[in-house]
Structure formats: C-alpha cells, structure tokens
Amino acid sequence: MAKTSPRHIYALALGSNRSLSARQTPARLLKDAVRLIAELGTVSAVAPIMMTPPIGPSRRKFANSALLVESSLPPETMLLRLQAIEHGLGRQRFIRWGARRLDIDIILWSGGRWNSRSLHIPHPAFRDRDFVLAPLHSVAPGWRDPVSGLSVRHLRARLRKAISGG
C-alpha cells in the first residue's frame, strides 16, 4: 500500500500592479495565477480582486486577492512551485516593494508555524497589511494566527482601528 502525503491547507496572498501586456492586466495575472495554483492542489476559496494603494516606491495601484488551496506539498516545495508560477507569469525581482507583475506569498498554513532560511509562516508582516488581511478575511475570517492566537477577523479589525485612529 502506497503511503500518502498529508494534506495541508495554505492561505496565499496574491498581488500585481504591473501588466505583462495590454491583455494581461494585473487582475488577469491574478486570475491566471489562481488557475495555475489549482494545478498544485484543490482551491477551495478565492477572494474577490481588490484594488489597493501601493506601499513603498511604486505609484501604481495593486490588484490583490487571496485564496485557500489544499495540497500534499510541504511548505518548501509549495514555495518553489509558487515562485515558478510567478516567474512563468513574468515576475522579475527588481526593487523591494516596487512595481511587480505578480507576487504570491504563503501567509498561513494548517501546520501552524514554519521557519526556515527561505520561508517563514505565518508571513512576518501580514498582520500590518490591510491589502493582505482584507482579501484573506473574505476567504478565512476565522483562521487563527499561530503567533498571536487572534483570528484574521480580529487582526483586521485591530488594524482598521489603528489606521482610522480610533
């Protein structure tokens, strides 16, 4: 009898603010990425695409989304496959936080924490980024951050309160 690999659920954040061509707009690149990610496992939820202001030196608005995918791939392999998808859809790494064709980040996974040289789960900065929390909230509001123990819903509410000064 063949041994089956355990299945994991990954919460991924997707972003783009640089077209690959006139037809491959940031929103189209996100849809293409979702289609390719589905080849890595079973996509169970996809957030609506949200337009958000940039942070850092970029001036173009971002198209952002999030999704949940169930896969037998371990975290390091998932990261490599996601990077291959980014590259295949035109990602080139230039300036940190600059304009980009596609960015796919592993935010959370069903295994709790993961730390290696190339990957940290949960994503170190996700709690402070509404462009990650807003789409993530639409697909996994009750998912808990393994570091703080707070749900995505609670993290987003705290961040929105801090942003509004309330």
Buried (B, 14 or more C-beta within 10 A) or exposed (E): EEEEEEEBBBBBBBBBBBBBEEEBBBBBBBBBBBEBBEEBBEBEEBBEBBEBEBEEEBEBEBBBBBBBBBBEBBBEEBBEBBBEBBEEBBBEEEEEEBBBBBBBBBBBBEBEEBEEEEBBBBBEEBBEBBBBBBBBBBBBBEBBBBEEEBBBBBBBBBBEEEEEEE
